[in-house]
Amino acid sequence: MQRISLINIAHQHISESLKSGDIAIDATLGNGHDALYLKSLVGATGLVFGFDIQLAAIAATQSNNEDATELTLIHASHALMAENIPVQHHGHINAIMFNLGYLPGGDKSIITQTDTTLCALNAATALLAADGIMTIMAYPGHAGGDLETAQIEHWCEHLNNSHFSYQIIYSTVTSATAPRLFILRKTL
Ligand SMILES: C[S@@+](CC[C@H](N)C(=O)[O-])C[C@H]1O[C@@H](n2cnc3c(N)ncnc32)[C@H](O)[C@@H]1O
């Protein structure tokens, strides 16, 4: 899966919200690029928690980040986010990133699954701070990714719009299989 410019757009939006000392979650560590970016924004006084179900992703994150010791790497499904984030941080997470699909360079048969993704999104909305931001990169072009993306769009449409706003940004083409970025903000 190509790291396309939508990722840069996600980073740009996050950089406008996340500041030194804040708390962030990378819900899909993969090779650790997003976690590293989050850490660069929150600095030494901030916290970054990262989740992945694959030990290969935890290892890749550690080898790609000289400062991986400053990240809290959790080998668990993001569906168990609430259980793994210390309770004192619930409702105080300033940014959460999801980059769905498979581990680039890894086993392409291990992909995010609609049910656990939706479970994680629900948990994430509760963990977010009042002015928090969440980004979700979705890839409908691979098997399973189409249903997952459609379900995320449906989930966004049914969010309480007095507490959340969202937008969808497409890659260069607006087609059924085009990757897309969901940006969600908690407004209460
Ligand atoms: C596209 S990669 C993430 C890219 C990553 N954010 C980066 O910066 O390199 C997707 C990752 O999601 C992970 N994943 C799949 N299901 C998961 C789950 N239920 N919980 C957490 N991670 C999961 C995969 O193992 C894979 O490493």
The ligand as an SDF file (V2000), in Angstrom:
LIG
                    3D

 27 29  0  0  0  0  0  0  0  0999 V2000
   -1.3960    0.5940    7.0480 C   0  0  0  0  0  0  0  0  0  0  0  0
   -0.6350   -0.1050    8.4800 S   0  0  0  0  0  0  0  0  0  0  0  0
   -0.3900    1.3000    9.5260 C   0  0  0  0  0  0  0  0  0  0  0  0
    0.7000    2.2490    9.0610 C   0  0  0  0  0  0  0  0  0  0  0  0
    1.3410    3.0100   10.1910 C   0  0  0  0  0  0  0  0  0  0  0  0
    0.4500    3.8960   10.8900 N   0  0  0  0  0  0  0  0  0  0  0  0
    2.6320    3.6890    9.8120 C   0  0  0  0  0  0  0  0  0  0  0  0
    2.8190    4.8760   10.0870 O   0  0  0  0  0  0  0  0  0  0  0  0
    3.4970    3.0050    9.2550 O   0  0  0  0  0  0  0  0  0  0  0  0
   -1.9930   -0.9540    9.2660 C   0  0  0  0  0  0  0  0  0  0  0  0
   -1.6020   -1.6970   10.5460 C   0  0  0  0  0  0  0  0  0  0  0  0
   -2.8150   -2.0230   11.2390 O   0  0  0  0  0  0  0  0  0  0  0  0
   -2.5460   -3.1750   11.9920 C   0  0  0  0  0  0  0  0  0  0  0  0
   -3.7790   -3.7630   12.4980 N   0  0  0  0  0  0  0  0  0  0  0  0
   -4.6410   -4.5980   11.8770 C   0  0  0  0  0  0  0  0  0  0  0  0
   -5.6740   -4.9010   12.7020 N   0  0  0  0  0  0  0  0  0  0  0  0
   -5.4420   -4.2430   13.8660 C   0  0  0  0  0  0  0  0  0  0  0  0
   -6.1390   -4.1580   15.1050 C   0  0  0  0  0  0  0  0  0  0  0  0
   -7.2960   -4.8020   15.3050 N   0  0  0  0  0  0  0  0  0  0  0  0
   -5.6080   -3.3990   16.0960 N   0  0  0  0  0  0  0  0  0  0  0  0
   -4.4410   -2.7350   15.9010 C   0  0  0  0  0  0  0  0  0  0  0  0
   -3.7340   -2.7720   14.7450 N   0  0  0  0  0  0  0  0  0  0  0  0
   -4.2360   -3.5140   13.7490 C   0  0  0  0  0  0  0  0  0  0  0  0
   -1.7860   -4.0430   11.0190 C   0  0  0  0  0  0  0  0  0  0  0  0
   -1.0860   -5.0620   11.7040 O   0  0  0  0  0  0  0  0  0  0  0  0
   -0.8820   -3.0050   10.3330 C   0  0  0  0  0  0  0  0  0  0  0  0
    0.3880   -2.9800   10.9410 O   0  0  0  0  0  0  0  0  0  0  0  0
  1  2  1  0
  2  3  1  0
  2 10  1  0
  3  4  1  0
  4  5  1  0
  5  6  1  0
  5  7  1  0
  7  8  2  0
  7  9  1  0
 10 11  1  0
 11 12  1  0
 11 26  1  0
 12 13  1  0
 13 14  1  0
 13 24  1  0
 14 15  1  0
 14 23  1  0
 15 16  2  0
 16 17  1  0
 17 18  1  0
 17 23  2  0
 18 19  1  0
 18 20  2  0
 20 21  1  0
 21 22  2  0
 22 23  1  0
 24 25  1  0
 24 26  1  0
 26 27  1  0
M  CHG  2   2   1   9  -1
M  END
$$$$
